[in-house]
Amino acid sequence: MNYLNKIYLWILKNYIKVISFLLVIGLAYGIYLYFYFMAQKKDQEAGDLFLNFYNSYSTSDFNDQEYKTVIDEISQIDIASIYLVMLRSIYAAESVESNDLQKALTELSSAREILSSKGSEFNFLKEIIDLRMVNIFIDLEDLDRANNILENTFTTYQTNKLILQGDILAKEKKFDESKQKYIDAAELSENETQKNLINLKISTLTD
């Protein structure tokens, strides 16, 4: 009881400090809530713009002008929005389809730059972007740049990384090393279709 009385007396003597402290805590929490809900609102707005574009894209041909408009609108909301990564990935895929590999690389590089500011929860997306870039560099016969990207750590798509390393070694006619990469990938893979593809690659290796 004595202890409680001491606290009570201290509060009475220092009530201005106590009130100021509580106001600061309340203000800080209020600011946190404000920015949290603003971020949620921005994310919702960007998500709606992306979904509208995606729904339109999935039912008709890719529209360059509509793409640029949506990119600009989302960039004004949040220049580091994850939806910009998804949009640029879609455009990169379209560019590959039309054989504009340099444009695809530009889009994927922009997506990669955005992801570099994100946390580990987006590592799987970073890996997907890296793998797509590697595929393009292999098509362009730029094996050094492909290998540079494959030096990154892959967790979710380690099997795909091994397959691509095998592809590069096969192009370099290092067939024994290539085969080992494919074997490592097959042992790691849990997908039967992927395993069959790997075994096919192994069977086509020739000295």
JOJOFEN-V866401 format. One line per field, one symbol per residue. phi: phi as a letter, one per 40 degrees, with the letter a starting at -180 (. if undefined). A space follows every 50 residues. Layout:
phi=???
//
This chain:
phi=.dcccccccccccbcccccccccccccccccdcccccccccccccccccc ccccccccbaccbdccccccdccccccacbccccccccccccccccdcgc cccccccccccccccccccccbdccdccccccccdcccccgccccccdcc cccbbcbcccccccccccccccgcccccdccccccccccbbccccccccc cccccbc
//
